[in-house]
Amino acid sequence: MNLEHLIKFHNSKSVTYGNVPLKGSCSSLTTSDVMAAAGMLQHRAALGYAAFAGKMNLSKTESQRAVSLLSIYAQEQAQHIPALKKLMPAVRTSVITHMSVCAFIEFARSAATENQCPACSGKGILDNGLCPCCKGKRKVRAACPSCKGRGEAVNRRESKFRGVPVYQPCKRCSGRGFSRIPSTHIFGIISRITTEISLDSWHKSVKSFYESLVTKLLTEESWAEKQLKQITK
């Protein structure tokens, strides 16, 4: 059983009682079994489970829990970053909390993610006309404009040489299928909290620290996946 199997058990319309066959499994688990497994998973891989549940919009509480647990981890790791360690405790806590929130948003981001249009500030109109960026929809998708969210693009040279379509990871999004939150945006948020972290410090150490928080969420989610498989094997 993997993490995605938990999704339907958080949807009241899809929950059934008795045996529930799982794709790719030769056995079946009852709803009670799955709920018990989820409880054990929250104990064994608290951050990973909360991150996954929050990312899949299963629970707003889990999203908040993921940010809280990540903040605790970040507070410990920040002691190794001079630019963060030198900050006053209250300021450092605020900076880390905001970075943890941004890291979670980055972690949960996908090609389907929609954000307020930056060109028209979500108004849908620009210069008394329809906004050319969002076409009046007020929101824009995070999907990569080059691969349209697929994560891969046609290699025209190889395709022409071989006579068949040849695909490769999209160079623009590195195969993710969506654009990342600009690092300048994260730095801008931090700058509104304190001016003690310079742009130079951001590039030298704080930026990589922020990126390590995103990596931590990915790692913990993977750990939660392994733990769930072990619990339900």
N, C-alpha and C positions, 0 to 999 in steps of 0.2 A: 504494500500500500504506500502511495506517495502523498505528498502534501495536497496536491490538487484534488484528491479524492475527498478531502475534508470539506471542500467548498459546498457540495450539495447538502451536507449535514447542517449547514448554517442557513440554508434556505428552507423555511418552513413548508413550502409547497412541495418540495422534493423529498422530505424526510418520510420514510416508511418504516414500519415496524417489522420485526422478524429478521430473516436473513436478507442481506443486501449483497448481491454478487458484485465483485470488483473486477474491472477489466484487467486482464493479464494475471489473474489470480485463480488457482485451481480450487480455492476454498471460498467460503463466504463468511462475513462478519455481521453480527447483529448491530443495530444502531447503538445499543448499550456498549458493545465492544469498542466501537469507534469512538464514542464519547469518553470511554475510560482511557483509550489510547491517547486521545487528545489531552486529557488531564495529565497523563504521565509525561507527555511531550512538553507540556508547559513547564513541568518541573525540570526535565533533563536539558531542554534547549529553550529557555525562556525568551531570550532575545530573538532567536531564529524563528520561533513560532509566532511571536508578536509581530515581527517584521513582515512575515508572509501574510498573516491574517489582516494586518493593516493595509498592505499593498493590494490585496484582493478585495478590500472594502468589506470584509466580513464583520468588522467591529471597529467603531471609532475609538473605543476604549483600548483596543490592542494597538492602534496607531499611536495613541498617547503613551502607552506602556513601552512601546518600542523606542520612542524618542527618549523617554525617561531612563530606560536601561542603557541606551547608547550614550546618553549624557554622563551617566555614572562612569562608564568605561572611559569616555573622553576626558573627564576630570582627572582620572588617574594618569592617563597618557600625556596630558598637557604639562605635567611636571617635568617632562623631558624636553619640552619645547621652550627655550628661553624667552621668546617673544610673547608667549602666553603665561609662562610662570611669573614674569615680572609684573603682571597686571594685578590690581587690587582684587581681592577675592570676589566681591560682588560683581565687578566688571568682567572678570574672567568667567564667572558662572553665566552671565548674560551672553557673552560671546560664544561660549561652548554650547549653550542651549540653542541659540539661533543656528549655529553650524550643524547641530544634531538634527534640527528640524529640516534644514536644507538638504542634509545628507539623506534623510529618509525620503524626502520628496524626489530627490535624484534617483534613489534606489527603486522607488515605486513608479518611476517614469516609464512610459512605453510609447510606441508609435500612435496609440489611440489617445494619449493624453492631450487635453485641450487647455489652453491658457488664454488669458485676456490678450487681445491683439496689441502688440507694443506700438504699432504705427498710429492707431487711432485711440489708444487707451480704452478700448472696449466700447467705443461709441458707435462704431460701424460707419461713421462718416468722417471724411477728411477733406478739408478745404471746400466745404459745401458740396461735396460729391461723395459717391460711394467709395469707401476705403478700398484701394487696390490690393491691399495685403490680405484682408479677411473677407473681401467681397460683401461687406455689410453684415457678416455673421457675428461680428464682435469678438470672436474667438478664433484662434489658429491652432492647428494640430502640431504636435511635436514631431510628427513623421518627417523623416529626411526628405527634402524636396528632390533629391537626385534619384533615390531608389523607391520613393513613395512608401517607405516603411517596410519594405521587403528585406532589407539588409544585404541585398546582393544586386549587382548590375551586370549588364551584358558587356563582355569584353569584345568590342567590335573587331579588333584586329584578329584575335584568335578565332572568332566566329566566322569571319570572312575566309580565313585560312583553312579552317576545317569544314566549312560548309554547313555547320549546325550551330545553334546558339550555345555559347560558352559563357557560363556565369562565374563571377568572382565577387568576393566581399566588397561592398561599396566603399570606395576610398573616402568619400565625404564623411560618412558616419562610422567608419571602421567596422562595418557589418552589424552595428547595433539596430539600425532601422529608424533611429530617431536622434534628434540633436540633444546634446547635454545642456544643462543650465550653464550659461557663460560664467566663468570664474570671476569676471569683473562684477557680476551681479552679486556674488557672495561677498566679495571684498567691499562692495558698496554698502551692504547690510552691516558688516562689521564696522565700517567707517562711521556709520551713524550712531554706533554704540560708544566707540572710543577712537581717538586719533593717535593712540600710542602704538598702533600696529601700522607701520608704514607700508607703502606698496612694495618696497624692497624686501621687508620682512615677510610680507605675504608670499612673494615669489620664492624666497629662500627656504622657508620652512612651514609657514602656516597653511599655504595652499596644499602642500603634500599631506599635511596633517588632516585637513578637511577631506581629501580624497581617500585617506586611509579609513575614515569613518564610513564612507560608502562601501569600501572593500570589506570592512568588518561586517556590515549587514549582509552582504552577499555570502561571505564565509559562514556566518551563523545560520543563514537560511539553508545552505548546503548541509551543514551539520544537523539541522533539524530534520531534513529529508532523510539522512542516513539513520538517525535515531528512530524515526517513525517506522522505517522499514524493519529495523531490528525489533521494535516493540510488537509489530503485527505479523512477523514472519511465522 
